[in-house]
């Protein structure tokens, strides 16, 4: 495939707001995880919560904007992400350059605004059980899975194709792949890609019931890892053809690979077959070989099964010498936003000659055969592969590089 330029990109997570805060936290090995203080969850676990989401005004403080109907935690987090690193202005310039109908919005999310539904059920009519009338009118703009793309599209004044992909933890990685196909086939000239997933009680209680959550900060690839840590994140990229946006040294999407092994509702294929196919497809589409990849950003959730199976897949494709690490010890597992979070971290590695180690991990599981880094590195990076593997065997691998 022809490279597509990430002409602007940003992320907000538990590490901070925007590229500089994210990079400083990674470089200083400052994790964003903390004991669970989300509403009244009462779960003995850590979370990657984003500060200041509660203070964001989606409607700008005025009921006349039409945006107030989108108000929910997920869209507040999305707006906080849009406000970083000059992304809004870059999107407006793309709108003026191509036309509002030629800029797509393709995002990923796994839960959308389900927190608003949780709140609505807590305020049902005690006599009839009816949900609040305000919720019935706002569901389309909050809980609806299309909500985040609808909001971002409206906020940025765009009129091109719009959709939200929901394939669990690979959602926002697959948004990049879908956007690339949309641009290639002429449906649009540019795309706002990315994703947003915010914390909610359904997710916290759901993963707790699966007994997949660690009681402390997660420890990817550690010999004694005991589960994941949930987080929230919003990230965006502006994807354009290289002839329109290319600058020497610009970050570009070089290739993508997708697969679905469908082995189990929540457990990945024990031999990593789907993950292997996704990575191989990304290499093939980019025209690169495994030896061209300088660093692999692992999905690395810190569950025993996920880390072991991803290690099997990575070792199968890349062998034992390509450096790799997981950053979920910093951000937590941001579910549908994990793909774009990894993509932006890949861009940071490329532009700042930096590779993060795996924080919180003290001793690599001796059964793992890939080259998992514990310490940060300062080194030139030209090509990064980032993995996102979701429930149901929904897999996506992205390759980013400089052009």
N, C-alpha and C positions, 0 to 999 in steps of 0.2 A: 504494500500500500504506500501511497505518497504520504510523507510526514504531514501531520496537522499540528499547527503551532498553538501552544498554550500561551496566548498573548497576554493574559492576565489570570491570576489565580490567587486564592486565599483560603484560609481555614480558621475556624474558631472551635476550640475544644477545651478540655480541662487544663491544658497547658497555657492557654491565654488566647488573646484575640489577634489574629493576623500573623504574617510571616515572621516578623522580628521576634515577637514574644514566643512563638513556637520554637524558632531556632535557638533562642537563648535557653529555654527550658531543656531542650534536647542536649545542647552543648554542655550545660551545667549539671546535667543529670538530675534535674528537679522534676520529680513525678507530680502529676496533677491529681493523683488518687487520694481519697480521704474517706473516713468512716461514713457510712450511709446516713445522710441527714435529709433525705428527700421525703417531704411531707411527713406522714405518720407510718412509713413503711415498716419500721420496727424489725429490720433484717440485720443480722450480724454479718455485715459484709462491707467492703469498700466500694466506692463509686467514683466515676470521673464526671463530676458535675460542673457545668459552666456557670460561672458567677454572672450576675447582672441580667440574666434572662428575664427575671420577674420585673425589671424596671424598663424593659423595652416597650415603646408605644407603637404598635403596628399601624394604628390609624393616625399617627402623628398628633394625637391629642384632639383631633377634630372629627366630628361625626360626618362632616361634609365630604371627606376624601373618598368614601366608599371602601376604604381598606379596613375599617374597623370590624367588618363582618368576618375577616380572616383571623381575628385575634385568638390565638391559642399558643401554648408553649412552643409547639413545633415551628410555627410561623414567626414567632418572636425570635427564636434561635436562628431561623433562616435570615431574618432581617439583620440580626447582629452580624451574621457572616457576610452579607452583601455590603455592609458598611465598612469593611476593612480593605486596606491596600488599594484604594481607588477603584474598586471593582465596579461600582455603580456607574461612575463616569466612563469607564472603559466600555461597559455594555451600552450606554447611551451613544457613544461614538460609533460603535458597531451598528447600532440601529440606524444612525444617520448615514453611515457608509453603505449599508446594504439595503436598507428599507426595513421597516418593522415586520413585514410579512416574510422576510428572508432570514430571520434569526430565530432559531428554535430554542425551546427550553426543555431539556431532558434531564430529569433528576431521579434519584433513588431514595426510597424510604421503606421502612418495614412496619412502622406503627402509625405514622402520620400524627393526627391530633387526637389519638385515643384517650389521652388524659382528660380532655373535655367531656368525653362520654362517661368516664369514670366519675367525674364530678357531677354530671347530670344524674347518674343513677343514685348518687348519695343524696340528691335533692328531689327524689320522686315524691309525688303527692302521697302522704301517709294513708289516705283513705282509698284511693283508686289505683295507686302505683304508677300513675301517669308521669311521664318525663316532663320537665319544665318546657313550656312553650318556646322559650328563648332558644333552647337547645334544638328543638325540632326545626327551627328556621336557620340555625347556624351550622347544622351537620354538614351541609354541602360544602361549606367553606373551611371547616376545621377537621372533622374526623375523616371525611371522604379522602380516599387515597390520593386523589388528584390535587388535593388542597395545596400542597407546597408548590407545585408547578403553576397552578392557577394564580396563587399569590405572587410568586416571583415574576411571572409573565405580566400580570397586571401592574405590579410595582414598577417594572422597567419599561412599560409601555410597548411590549413586544406583541406581535400578532402571528408569528410563525408556528410551525408544528409544536405541540406541547404534550408531554406525557410524563408519568411517574412509573418507574420500574420497581416492582416489589418482589425480589427474589432473595429475601432474607439478607444475609451479610454480604452478598455480592452485588446488591442493588445498584449502588452508585458507581461501582466499577463498570458494570454493564451499561450504565448511562454513557460512558465514553465510547464503548463499542457501538452502541446504537447511534450516537451522534455521528460517528465516523461514517457509518453506512448512509445516514441521511444526507450528509454533505457529499459523499461520493456519488450518490444517485441523483443529486440535484434537487432534493426536497428543500434544501436551505443552503445558504452560503456560510453561515457561522452558527454556533450553538453555545448557549449557556448550559454547561454540564455540571454535575455534582450531585449533592444529596444532603439531606438533613434527617436526623433521627434524635428525638429527645427522650429523656427518661420518663417513665410512667410506671404506675403500680402493676399493670398487667405484665410488663416485661420483668420487673424485679421479682414479683411473686412467681411468675412462670419459670424463670431460670432457677429460682430457689427450689421449686417443686421438682425440677429435673436433677437436683443435687449437683449442678454444674458450677456453682459459685464458690470462690475461695472466701474464707473468713477474713483474710488479709489482702494486701495488694497482690495482684496476680504476678506469677513468676514464670514467664514463658520459657519453655525448654529446660527448666530446672529439674534436677533429679527428683525433688520432692514437691513438684508443682501439684496443686490440688484444686484447680478450677480457675474460672475466668472472673474478671471484674467488669461490670457494665459501665458504659460511659455514654456521653452524648456529644454530638458534633454537627457542624454545618460547614460545608466546603463547596467552593464554586470555581469553575474554570471557564475561560472564554476560548473556544476551539475554533480556529480559522485555517483556511488554506494557506500554505506557506508563501505563495506568490503575493498574497495580500498582506501578510503580517510578519513575514520572515525577517529576522535580524540575526546577524552572526552571533552564535552562542545562545540563541533562543531555545527554550525548552519545547520539545515536540513529542506528541504521541507517535511512536514509530510502529507499533503493532499491538494487536489484541488477540486473545484466544478465549473461547467460551466452550463450555461443555456442561452436560448434565448427566451424571451417572445414575441418578434415581435409585440408589442402593437402599436408602432408608430415610425415613422422615427427618431424622436429626443426626444420624451417625454417618460420617463419610465412608466411602468405599475403603475397606481395610487395606487394599493394596494401592490406594491412591490413583486409581486408573483415570478418574475424571480430572483430577488435578494435573496429572501428567499430560493428558490430551490438551488441556487449556494452555499449559506452558509451551508445549511443542507447537501448538497452533499460533501462539503469539510470536515465537521465533520465526516460524515459517512466513507469517504475514509481514514481518519486519525485514525479512531477508538477512537475518543475523543468525549466528550460531551460538551455542551455549558459552563458548569461549569469549564472546563479545560482551557478555554481561559482567559488569564490575561489582554489582551489589544486588542482592535479592531482599526486598522488603517482604517478610513473611506474613502470612495471615496470623499465625502464632497466637492463638487464643489462650494458651496456658492450661487447657484441659489435657489430660493424659492422652486421650485418643487423637485429638486434632493435631497436636504437636508431633506425635509419633508418625502419623500417617502423612502429614505434610513433609516431614523429614524423608520418609521413604520416597515420596514423589520427587522432591528436590534433588536428592542424591541420584535418583534414576536418570534425571535429565542433565544435571550439572556436575555430578560427581562430588568429591570431597573438598574441592579447593575454592569454590566461589563463596566469598563472604556473604553472610545473611544474618538477619536479626529481626526481632519483633519489637514494635514500639507500643504495644498495648499495656506494658507496665507503666507507661507515661500517661496515656489517654484513656485506658480502659477499652473495652470492646464496644465500639460505637455502632454496631449492627449495620443498618442500611446505609450509614454514612462512613463505614469503615473503608470502602473502596476509594472515595475521594480523599479521605484523610491520608491514606497511603500514597495516593497520587501526588498530593501536595508535598508530603514529606520527601517523596522521590525527587520532586522539583527542587526542594531545598538542598538535597544532597548534591544534585547536579550543579547548582549555581553557587554553592558555598564550599565545594570541595570537602564534603563532610559525610561521614558514615556513622550512624548511631549504633552503640552497642545495645545489649539487652538489659534494661534496668531491672532491679529487684532480684535478678537471678544470680546465685552465688556459685553453683556447681552445675555445669551442663550435664544433662542425663547421659551417662556413658553409652547408652543404647543408641543414641542419635549419631548419625554418620556424616551429616552436613557440617559445614564450617560455620558454626554459630558464634558470632562475636559477643563478648561480654563488655569490652571497653570501646569507647568512641575512637574514631580514627579521623585524622585530617589528611586527606589524600584526594587527588583528582578523580572525578567520577564522570564517565562518559555515557554509560548505559545502565539503567536500573529496571529490573523486573519487579512488579508489585503484585502480590497474590491476594485474592479475596475469594473465600470459599464459604458458601451458605448452606443452610439446611436444605434437605432434599437433593443434595449433590449439585447445587447450582454453583458452578465454578467460573471464575474469570481471572485472567492474567493480563496485565498491561505492561508494555515496555515504553519507557520514556528515555529520551536522550537529548543531547544538544546538537543543533544543526548550524 
